[in-house]
């Protein structure tokens, strides 16, 4: 079975989505509908913005959401449909739209709100994040327990690649502790806040108020970042997406559970192939391909 997966913040880059916009009517329709909903030219944002502009949280999230949905619609245009869906952080919103849980215009509204509250997070609760290489999640949690202040595992991406998040001083103090515990490298990330940590409590409350007005349908299965599983009751998606802002993205477990449920092929839809690289480290028995332009679309459907 095929799973469609959608990347998170950090994958954005200038020119993203332009090839699909020009070569796929289905992808172009997504860009046009989102631009109309936002009253902003999202194609111009994706195609003409420089790296600094796209790095801004609210811009990165809307661009990634747009390109994720556009890439999947282009894939569908060729006759390929996924049975399961998952997204890494902001990618989960693309997953919900493509799975049929929410309409595109609702996804746009939620992503705009999420981008805004996360962009403001750095002023509400200053924090930072760092990538930890060469140490597994359990060992990192043990090491972080020795650090004063708030610092937690934010993203369990794949074996040997975990991201921590929290108070600036605590993240800095965690570096030597993690190195002593066996980490090969601890690399600070250029972000505006401590995403996926308890410092996101206020932004998550703001997001909860917006999510409370949304009704989720029961489309195809989507795996939650918070639980690494699908849900039986779509009414709990509101709470899970609110928790996602301050909870760990359990990507390793998500992929493992998808494989356990019968997924044999992953197609990363959006920008680049970061998730494909993670999947290879999580389970080498499955195949993964990325769709982010017309060449990669043709390769995925060959």
ABEGO torsion letter per residue (X at the ends): XBBBBBBBBGABBBGBGAAAAAABAAAAAAAAAAAAAAGBBAAAAAAABBAAAAABAAAAAAAAAAAAAAAAAAAAAAGBBBABBBBBEAAAAAAAAAAGABBAAAAAAAAAAAAAAAAAAAAABBBBBBBBBGBBAAAAAAAAAABBEBBBBABBABBGBBBBBEBAAAAAAAAAAAAAAGBABBBBBBBABBBGBAAAAAAAAAAAAAAAABBBBBBBBBBBAAAGBBBABAAAAAAAAAAAAABBBBAAAAAAAAAAAGBABBBBBGBEAAAAAAAAAABAABBBBBBABAAAAAAAAX
